[in-house]
Amino acid sequence: MTKIIILSGLIMNLVASILIGYGRIFRSKKTIEKESQTSGNENVYEERHRLIETRVAQIGAVLLAVGFAVQIWGNLTDS
């Protein structure tokens, strides 16, 4: 049972690391082109996309902390 708890923490950390890097890892060429265009010194698409990236990274950071906590708990309860 303890190994399952530790493994679930590791899986959470893996998912969290992908979420944290989501904005850079999965950015398409089309997205980069849209973010590079400006209209009157602003780019609404870029702002919206960065807000989404930030929210996803925040969720990833919380999941990373939870994953480490689960691993620590699994190691401490190891009998």
Distance bins in CASP14 RR format, pairs under 12 A and 6 or more apart:
PFRMAT RR
TARGET T0000
AUTHOR 0000-0000-0000
RMODE 2
METHOD distances of the structure
MODEL  1
1 7 0 0 0 0 0 1 0 0 0 0 0
1 8 0 0 0 0 0 1 0 0 0 0 0
1 74 0 0 0 0 1 0 0 0 0 0 0
1 77 0 0 0 0 1 0 0 0 0 0 0
1 78 0 0 0 0 1 0 0 0 0 0 0
1 79 0 0 0 0 1 0 0 0 0 0 0
2 8 0 0 0 0 0 1 0 0 0 0 0
2 9 0 0 0 0 0 1 0 0 0 0 0
2 70 0 0 0 0 0 1 0 0 0 0 0
2 71 0 0 0 0 0 1 0 0 0 0 0
2 72 0 0 0 0 0 1 0 0 0 0 0
2 73 0 0 0 0 1 0 0 0 0 0 0
2 74 1 0 1 0 0 0 0 0 0 0 0
2 75 1 0 0 1 0 0 0 0 0 0 0
2 76 0 0 0 0 1 0 0 0 0 0 0
2 77 1 0 0 1 0 0 0 0 0 0 0
2 78 1 0 1 0 0 0 0 0 0 0 0
2 79 1 0 0 1 0 0 0 0 0 0 0
3 9 0 0 0 0 0 1 0 0 0 0 0
3 10 0 0 0 0 0 1 0 0 0 0 0
3 71 0 0 0 0 0 1 0 0 0 0 0
3 74 0 0 0 0 1 0 0 0 0 0 0
3 75 0 0 0 0 0 1 0 0 0 0 0
3 77 0 0 0 0 0 1 0 0 0 0 0
3 78 0 0 0 0 1 0 0 0 0 0 0
3 79 0 0 0 0 0 1 0 0 0 0 0
4 10 0 0 0 0 0 1 0 0 0 0 0
4 11 0 0 0 0 0 1 0 0 0 0 0
4 70 0 0 0 0 0 1 0 0 0 0 0
4 71 0 0 0 0 0 1 0 0 0 0 0
4 74 0 0 0 0 1 0 0 0 0 0 0
4 77 0 0 0 0 0 1 0 0 0 0 0
4 78 0 0 0 0 0 1 0 0 0 0 0
5 11 0 0 0 0 0 1 0 0 0 0 0
5 12 0 0 0 0 0 1 0 0 0 0 0
5 67 0 0 0 0 0 1 0 0 0 0 0
5 69 0 0 0 0 0 1 0 0 0 0 0
5 70 1 0 0 1 0 0 0 0 0 0 0
5 71 1 0 0 1 0 0 0 0 0 0 0
5 72 0 0 0 0 0 1 0 0 0 0 0
5 73 1 0 0 1 0 0 0 0 0 0 0
5 74 1 0 1 0 0 0 0 0 0 0 0
5 75 0 0 0 0 1 0 0 0 0 0 0
5 76 0 0 0 0 0 1 0 0 0 0 0
5 77 1 0 0 1 0 0 0 0 0 0 0
5 78 0 0 0 0 1 0 0 0 0 0 0
5 79 0 0 0 0 0 1 0 0 0 0 0
6 12 0 0 0 0 0 1 0 0 0 0 0
6 13 0 0 0 0 0 1 0 0 0 0 0
6 67 0 0 0 0 1 0 0 0 0 0 0
6 68 0 0 0 0 0 1 0 0 0 0 0
6 69 0 0 0 0 0 1 0 0 0 0 0
6 70 1 0 0 1 0 0 0 0 0 0 0
6 71 1 0 1 0 0 0 0 0 0 0 0
6 72 0 0 0 0 1 0 0 0 0 0 0
6 73 0 0 0 0 1 0 0 0 0 0 0
6 74 1 0 1 0 0 0 0 0 0 0 0
6 75 1 0 0 1 0 0 0 0 0 0 0
6 76 0 0 0 0 0 1 0 0 0 0 0
6 77 0 0 0 0 1 0 0 0 0 0 0
6 78 0 0 0 0 1 0 0 0 0 0 0
7 13 0 0 0 0 0 1 0 0 0 0 0
7 14 0 0 0 0 0 1 0 0 0 0 0
7 67 0 0 0 0 0 1 0 0 0 0 0
7 70 0 0 0 0 1 0 0 0 0 0 0
7 71 0 0 0 0 1 0 0 0 0 0 0
7 74 0 0 0 0 1 0 0 0 0 0 0
7 75 0 0 0 0 0 1 0 0 0 0 0
8 14 0 0 0 0 0 1 0 0 0 0 0
8 15 0 0 0 0 0 1 0 0 0 0 0
8 63 0 0 0 0 0 1 0 0 0 0 0
8 66 0 0 0 0 0 1 0 0 0 0 0
8 67 1 0 0 1 0 0 0 0 0 0 0
8 68 0 0 0 0 0 1 0 0 0 0 0
8 69 0 0 0 0 0 1 0 0 0 0 0
8 70 1 0 0 1 0 0 0 0 0 0 0
8 71 0 0 0 0 1 0 0 0 0 0 0
8 73 0 0 0 0 0 1 0 0 0 0 0
8 74 0 0 0 0 1 0 0 0 0 0 0
9 15 0 0 0 0 1 0 0 0 0 0 0
9 16 0 0 0 0 1 0 0 0 0 0 0
9 63 0 0 0 0 1 0 0 0 0 0 0
9 64 0 0 0 0 1 0 0 0 0 0 0
9 65 0 0 0 0 0 1 0 0 0 0 0
9 66 1 0 0 1 0 0 0 0 0 0 0
9 67 1 0 1 0 0 0 0 0 0 0 0
9 68 1 0 0 1 0 0 0 0 0 0 0
9 69 0 0 0 0 1 0 0 0 0 0 0
9 70 1 0 1 0 0 0 0 0 0 0 0
9 71 1 0 1 0 0 0 0 0 0 0 0
9 72 0 0 0 0 1 0 0 0 0 0 0
9 73 0 0 0 0 1 0 0 0 0 0 0
9 74 0 0 0 0 1 0 0 0 0 0 0
9 75 0 0 0 0 0 1 0 0 0 0 0
10 16 0 0 0 0 0 1 0 0 0 0 0
10 17 0 0 0 0 0 1 0 0 0 0 0
10 64 0 0 0 0 0 1 0 0 0 0 0
10 67 1 0 0 1 0 0 0 0 0 0 0
10 68 0 0 0 0 1 0 0 0 0 0 0
10 70 0 0 0 0 1 0 0 0 0 0 0
10 71 1 0 0 1 0 0 0 0 0 0 0
10 72 0 0 0 0 0 1 0 0 0 0 0
10 74 0 0 0 0 0 1 0 0 0 0 0
10 75 0 0 0 0 0 1 0 0 0 0 0
11 17 0 0 0 0 0 1 0 0 0 0 0
11 18 0 0 0 0 0 1 0 0 0 0 0
11 63 0 0 0 0 0 1 0 0 0 0 0
11 64 0 0 0 0 0 1 0 0 0 0 0
11 66 0 0 0 0 0 1 0 0 0 0 0
11 67 0 0 0 0 1 0 0 0 0 0 0
11 70 0 0 0 0 1 0 0 0 0 0 0
11 71 0 0 0 0 0 1 0 0 0 0 0
12 18 0 0 0 0 0 1 0 0 0 0 0
12 19 0 0 0 0 0 1 0 0 0 0 0
12 59 0 0 0 0 0 1 0 0 0 0 0
12 60 0 0 0 0 1 0 0 0 0 0 0
12 61 0 0 0 0 0 1 0 0 0 0 0
12 62 0 0 0 0 0 1 0 0 0 0 0
12 63 1 0 1 0 0 0 0 0 0 0 0
12 64 1 0 0 1 0 0 0 0 0 0 0
12 65 0 0 0 0 1 0 0 0 0 0 0
12 66 1 0 0 1 0 0 0 0 0 0 0
12 67 1 1 0 0 0 0 0 0 0 0 0
12 68 0 0 0 0 1 0 0 0 0 0 0
12 69 0 0 0 0 1 0 0 0 0 0 0
12 70 1 0 0 1 0 0 0 0 0 0 0
12 71 0 0 0 0 1 0 0 0 0 0 0
13 19 0 0 0 0 0 1 0 0 0 0 0
13 20 0 0 0 0 0 1 0 0 0 0 0
13 60 0 0 0 0 1 0 0 0 0 0 0
13 61 0 0 0 0 0 1 0 0 0 0 0
13 62 0 0 0 0 0 1 0 0 0 0 0
13 63 1 0 0 1 0 0 0 0 0 0 0
13 64 1 0 1 0 0 0 0 0 0 0 0
13 65 0 0 0 0 1 0 0 0 0 0 0
13 66 0 0 0 0 1 0 0 0 0 0 0
13 67 1 0 1 0 0 0 0 0 0 0 0
13 68 1 0 0 1 0 0 0 0 0 0 0
13 69 0 0 0 0 0 1 0 0 0 0 0
13 70 0 0 0 0 1 0 0 0 0 0 0
13 71 1 0 0 1 0 0 0 0 0 0 0
13 72 0 0 0 0 0 1 0 0 0 0 0
14 20 0 0 0 0 0 1 0 0 0 0 0
14 60 0 0 0 0 0 1 0 0 0 0 0
14 63 0 0 0 0 1 0 0 0 0 0 0
14 64 0 0 0 0 1 0 0 0 0 0 0
14 67 0 0 0 0 1 0 0 0 0 0 0
14 71 0 0 0 0 0 1 0 0 0 0 0
15 21 0 0 0 0 0 1 0 0 0 0 0
15 22 0 0 0 0 0 1 0 0 0 0 0
15 56 0 0 0 0 0 1 0 0 0 0 0
15 59 0 0 0 0 1 0 0 0 0 0 0
15 60 1 0 0 1 0 0 0 0 0 0 0
15 62 0 0 0 0 0 1 0 0 0 0 0
15 63 1 0 0 1 0 0 0 0 0 0 0
15 64 0 0 0 0 1 0 0 0 0 0 0
15 66 0 0 0 0 0 1 0 0 0 0 0
15 67 0 0 0 0 1 0 0 0 0 0 0
16 22 0 0 0 0 0 1 0 0 0 0 0
16 56 0 0 0 0 0 1 0 0 0 0 0
16 57 0 0 0 0 1 0 0 0 0 0 0
16 58 0 0 0 0 0 1 0 0 0 0 0
16 59 0 0 0 0 1 0 0 0 0 0 0
16 60 1 0 1 0 0 0 0 0 0 0 0
16 61 1 0 0 1 0 0 0 0 0 0 0
16 62 1 0 0 1 0 0 0 0 0 0 0
16 63 1 1 0 0 0 0 0 0 0 0 0
16 64 1 1 0 0 0 0 0 0 0 0 0
16 65 0 0 0 0 1 0 0 0 0 0 0
16 66 0 0 0 0 1 0 0 0 0 0 0
16 67 1 0 0 1 0 0 0 0 0 0 0
16 68 0 0 0 0 1 0 0 0 0 0 0
16 69 0 0 0 0 0 1 0 0 0 0 0
16 70 0 0 0 0 0 1 0 0 0 0 0
16 71 0 0 0 0 0 1 0 0 0 0 0
17 25 0 0 0 0 1 0 0 0 0 0 0
17 57 0 0 0 0 0 1 0 0 0 0 0
17 60 1 0 0 1 0 0 0 0 0 0 0
17 61 0 0 0 0 0 1 0 0 0 0 0
17 63 0 0 0 0 1 0 0 0 0 0 0
17 64 1 0 0 1 0 0 0 0 0 0 0
17 67 0 0 0 0 0 1 0 0 0 0 0
17 68 0 0 0 0 0 1 0 0 0 0 0
18 24 0 0 0 0 0 1 0 0 0 0 0
18 25 1 0 0 1 0 0 0 0 0 0 0
18 26 0 0 0 0 1 0 0 0 0 0 0
18 56 0 0 0 0 1 0 0 0 0 0 0
18 57 0 0 0 0 0 1 0 0 0 0 0
18 59 0 0 0 0 0 1 0 0 0 0 0
18 60 0 0 0 0 1 0 0 0 0 0 0
18 63 0 0 0 0 1 0 0 0 0 0 0
18 64 0 0 0 0 0 1 0 0 0 0 0
19 25 0 0 0 0 1 0 0 0 0 0 0
19 26 0 0 0 0 0 1 0 0 0 0 0
19 52 0 0 0 0 0 1 0 0 0 0 0
19 53 0 0 0 0 0 1 0 0 0 0 0
19 54 0 0 0 0 0 1 0 0 0 0 0
19 55 0 0 0 0 1 0 0 0 0 0 0
19 56 1 0 1 0 0 0 0 0 0 0 0
19 57 1 0 0 1 0 0 0 0 0 0 0
19 58 0 0 0 0 1 0 0 0 0 0 0
19 59 1 0 1 0 0 0 0 0 0 0 0
19 60 1 1 0 0 0 0 0 0 0 0 0
19 61 0 0 0 0 1 0 0 0 0 0 0
19 62 0 0 0 0 1 0 0 0 0 0 0
19 63 1 0 0 1 0 0 0 0 0 0 0
19 64 0 0 0 0 1 0 0 0 0 0 0
20 53 0 0 0 0 1 0 0 0 0 0 0
20 54 0 0 0 0 0 1 0 0 0 0 0
20 55 0 0 0 0 0 1 0 0 0 0 0
20 56 0 0 0 0 1 0 0 0 0 0 0
20 57 1 0 1 0 0 0 0 0 0 0 0
20 58 0 0 0 0 1 0 0 0 0 0 0
20 59 0 0 0 0 1 0 0 0 0 0 0
20 60 1 0 1 0 0 0 0 0 0 0 0
20 61 1 0 0 1 0 0 0 0 0 0 0
20 62 0 0 0 0 0 1 0 0 0 0 0
20 63 0 0 0 0 1 0 0 0 0 0 0
20 64 1 0 0 1 0 0 0 0 0 0 0
20 65 0 0 0 0 0 1 0 0 0 0 0
21 27 0 0 0 0 1 0 0 0 0 0 0
21 53 0 0 0 0 1 0 0 0 0 0 0
21 54 0 0 0 0 0 1 0 0 0 0 0
21 56 0 0 0 0 1 0 0 0 0 0 0
21 57 1 0 0 1 0 0 0 0 0 0 0
21 58 0 0 0 0 0 1 0 0 0 0 0
21 59 0 0 0 0 0 1 0 0 0 0 0
21 60 0 0 0 0 1 0 0 0 0 0 0
21 61 0 0 0 0 0 1 0 0 0 0 0
21 64 0 0 0 0 0 1 0 0 0 0 0
22 31 0 0 0 0 0 1 0 0 0 0 0
22 49 0 0 0 0 0 1 0 0 0 0 0
22 52 0 0 0 0 1 0 0 0 0 0 0
22 53 1 0 0 1 0 0 0 0 0 0 0
22 54 0 0 0 0 0 1 0 0 0 0 0
22 55 0 0 0 0 0 1 0 0 0 0 0
22 56 1 0 1 0 0 0 0 0 0 0 0
22 57 1 0 0 1 0 0 0 0 0 0 0
22 58 0 0 0 0 0 1 0 0 0 0 0
22 59 0 0 0 0 1 0 0 0 0 0 0
22 60 0 0 0 0 1 0 0 0 0 0 0
22 61 0 0 0 0 0 1 0 0 0 0 0
22 63 0 0 0 0 0 1 0 0 0 0 0
23 31 0 0 0 0 1 0 0 0 0 0 0
23 32 0 0 0 0 0 1 0 0 0 0 0
23 35 0 0 0 0 0 1 0 0 0 0 0
23 49 0 0 0 0 1 0 0 0 0 0 0
23 50 0 0 0 0 1 0 0 0 0 0 0
23 51 0 0 0 0 0 1 0 0 0 0 0
23 52 0 0 0 0 1 0 0 0 0 0 0
23 53 1 0 1 0 0 0 0 0 0 0 0
23 54 0 0 0 0 1 0 0 0 0 0 0
23 55 0 0 0 0 0 1 0 0 0 0 0
23 56 1 0 0 1 0 0 0 0 0 0 0
23 57 1 0 0 1 0 0 0 0 0 0 0
23 60 0 0 0 0 0 1 0 0 0 0 0
24 31 0 0 0 0 0 1 0 0 0 0 0
24 32 0 0 0 0 0 1 0 0 0 0 0
24 49 0 0 0 0 0 1 0 0 0 0 0
24 50 0 0 0 0 0 1 0 0 0 0 0
24 53 0 0 0 0 1 0 0 0 0 0 0
24 56 0 0 0 0 0 1 0 0 0 0 0
24 57 0 0 0 0 1 0 0 0 0 0 0
25 31 0 0 0 0 0 1 0 0 0 0 0
25 53 0 0 0 0 0 1 0 0 0 0 0
25 56 0 0 0 0 0 1 0 0 0 0 0
25 57 0 0 0 0 0 1 0 0 0 0 0
26 32 0 0 0 0 0 1 0 0 0 0 0
26 49 0 0 0 0 0 1 0 0 0 0 0
26 52 0 0 0 0 0 1 0 0 0 0 0
26 53 0 0 0 0 1 0 0 0 0 0 0
26 56 0 0 0 0 1 0 0 0 0 0 0
27 33 0 0 0 0 0 1 0 0 0 0 0
27 34 0 0 0 0 0 1 0 0 0 0 0
27 35 0 0 0 0 1 0 0 0 0 0 0
27 36 0 0 0 0 0 1 0 0 0 0 0
27 46 0 0 0 0 0 1 0 0 0 0 0
27 49 0 0 0 0 1 0 0 0 0 0 0
27 50 0 0 0 0 0 1 0 0 0 0 0
27 52 0 0 0 0 0 1 0 0 0 0 0
27 53 0 0 0 0 1 0 0 0 0 0 0
28 34 0 0 0 0 1 0 0 0 0 0 0
28 35 0 0 0 0 0 1 0 0 0 0 0
28 49 0 0 0 0 0 1 0 0 0 0 0
29 35 0 0 0 0 0 1 0 0 0 0 0
29 36 0 0 0 0 0 1 0 0 0 0 0
30 36 0 0 0 0 0 1 0 0 0 0 0
30 37 0 0 0 0 0 1 0 0 0 0 0
30 45 0 0 0 0 0 1 0 0 0 0 0
30 49 0 0 0 0 0 1 0 0 0 0 0
31 37 0 0 0 0 0 1 0 0 0 0 0
31 43 0 0 0 0 0 1 0 0 0 0 0
31 45 0 0 0 0 1 0 0 0 0 0 0
31 46 0 0 0 0 1 0 0 0 0 0 0
31 48 0 0 0 0 0 1 0 0 0 0 0
31 49 1 0 0 1 0 0 0 0 0 0 0
31 50 0 0 0 0 0 1 0 0 0 0 0
31 52 0 0 0 0 0 1 0 0 0 0 0
31 53 0 0 0 0 0 1 0 0 0 0 0
32 43 0 0 0 0 0 1 0 0 0 0 0
32 45 0 0 0 0 0 1 0 0 0 0 0
32 46 0 0 0 0 0 1 0 0 0 0 0
32 49 0 0 0 0 0 1 0 0 0 0 0
33 43 0 0 0 0 0 1 0 0 0 0 0
33 45 0 0 0 0 1 0 0 0 0 0 0
33 46 0 0 0 0 0 1 0 0 0 0 0
33 49 0 0 0 0 0 1 0 0 0 0 0
34 43 1 0 0 1 0 0 0 0 0 0 0
34 44 0 0 0 0 1 0 0 0 0 0 0
34 45 1 0 1 0 0 0 0 0 0 0 0
34 46 1 0 0 1 0 0 0 0 0 0 0
34 47 0 0 0 0 0 1 0 0 0 0 0
34 48 0 0 0 0 0 1 0 0 0 0 0
34 49 1 0 0 1 0 0 0 0 0 0 0
34 50 0 0 0 0 0 1 0 0 0 0 0
35 42 0 0 0 0 0 1 0 0 0 0 0
35 43 1 0 0 1 0 0 0 0 0 0 0
35 44 0 0 0 0 0 1 0 0 0 0 0
35 45 1 0 0 1 0 0 0 0 0 0 0
35 46 1 0 1 0 0 0 0 0 0 0 0
35 47 0 0 0 0 1 0 0 0 0 0 0
35 48 0 0 0 0 1 0 0 0 0 0 0
35 49 1 0 0 1 0 0 0 0 0 0 0
35 50 0 0 0 0 1 0 0 0 0 0 0
35 52 0 0 0 0 0 1 0 0 0 0 0
35 53 0 0 0 0 0 1 0 0 0 0 0
36 43 0 0 0 0 1 0 0 0 0 0 0
36 45 0 0 0 0 1 0 0 0 0 0 0
36 46 0 0 0 0 1 0 0 0 0 0 0
36 49 0 0 0 0 0 1 0 0 0 0 0
37 43 1 0 0 1 0 0 0 0 0 0 0
37 44 0 0 0 0 0 1 0 0 0 0 0
37 45 1 0 0 1 0 0 0 0 0 0 0
37 46 0 0 0 0 1 0 0 0 0 0 0
38 44 0 0 0 0 0 1 0 0 0 0 0
38 45 0 0 0 0 0 1 0 0 0 0 0
38 46 0 0 0 0 1 0 0 0 0 0 0
38 47 0 0 0 0 0 1 0 0 0 0 0
39 45 0 0 0 0 1 0 0 0 0 0 0
39 46 0 0 0 0 0 1 0 0 0 0 0
39 47 0 0 0 0 0 1 0 0 0 0 0
42 48 0 0 0 0 0 1 0 0 0 0 0
43 49 0 0 0 0 1 0 0 0 0 0 0
43 50 0 0 0 0 1 0 0 0 0 0 0
44 50 0 0 0 0 0 1 0 0 0 0 0
44 51 0 0 0 0 0 1 0 0 0 0 0
45 51 0 0 0 0 0 1 0 0 0 0 0
45 52 0 0 0 0 0 1 0 0 0 0 0
46 52 0 0 0 0 0 1 0 0 0 0 0
46 53 0 0 0 0 0 1 0 0 0 0 0
47 53 0 0 0 0 0 1 0 0 0 0 0
47 54 0 0 0 0 0 1 0 0 0 0 0
48 54 0 0 0 0 0 1 0 0 0 0 0
48 55 0 0 0 0 0 1 0 0 0 0 0
49 55 0 0 0 0 0 1 0 0 0 0 0
49 56 0 0 0 0 0 1 0 0 0 0 0
50 56 0 0 0 0 0 1 0 0 0 0 0
50 57 0 0 0 0 0 1 0 0 0 0 0
51 57 0 0 0 0 0 1 0 0 0 0 0
51 58 0 0 0 0 0 1 0 0 0 0 0
52 58 0 0 0 0 0 1 0 0 0 0 0
52 59 0 0 0 0 0 1 0 0 0 0 0
53 59 0 0 0 0 0 1 0 0 0 0 0
53 60 0 0 0 0 0 1 0 0 0 0 0
54 60 0 0 0 0 0 1 0 0 0 0 0
54 61 0 0 0 0 0 1 0 0 0 0 0
55 61 0 0 0 0 0 1 0 0 0 0 0
55 62 0 0 0 0 0 1 0 0 0 0 0
56 62 0 0 0 0 0 1 0 0 0 0 0
56 63 0 0 0 0 0 1 0 0 0 0 0
57 63 0 0 0 0 0 1 0 0 0 0 0
57 64 0 0 0 0 0 1 0 0 0 0 0
58 64 0 0 0 0 0 1 0 0 0 0 0
58 65 0 0 0 0 0 1 0 0 0 0 0
59 65 0 0 0 0 0 1 0 0 0 0 0
59 66 0 0 0 0 0 1 0 0 0 0 0
60 66 0 0 0 0 1 0 0 0 0 0 0
60 67 0 0 0 0 0 1 0 0 0 0 0
61 67 0 0 0 0 0 1 0 0 0 0 0
61 68 0 0 0 0 0 1 0 0 0 0 0
62 68 0 0 0 0 0 1 0 0 0 0 0
62 69 0 0 0 0 0 1 0 0 0 0 0
63 69 0 0 0 0 0 1 0 0 0 0 0
63 70 0 0 0 0 0 1 0 0 0 0 0
64 70 0 0 0 0 0 1 0 0 0 0 0
64 71 0 0 0 0 0 1 0 0 0 0 0
65 71 0 0 0 0 0 1 0 0 0 0 0
65 72 0 0 0 0 0 1 0 0 0 0 0
66 72 0 0 0 0 0 1 0 0 0 0 0
66 73 0 0 0 0 0 1 0 0 0 0 0
67 73 0 0 0 0 1 0 0 0 0 0 0
67 74 0 0 0 0 0 1 0 0 0 0 0
68 74 0 0 0 0 0 1 0 0 0 0 0
68 75 0 0 0 0 0 1 0 0 0 0 0
69 75 0 0 0 0 0 1 0 0 0 0 0
69 76 0 0 0 0 0 1 0 0 0 0 0
70 76 0 0 0 0 0 1 0 0 0 0 0
70 77 0 0 0 0 0 1 0 0 0 0 0
71 77 0 0 0 0 0 1 0 0 0 0 0
71 78 0 0 0 0 0 1 0 0 0 0 0
72 78 0 0 0 0 0 1 0 0 0 0 0
END
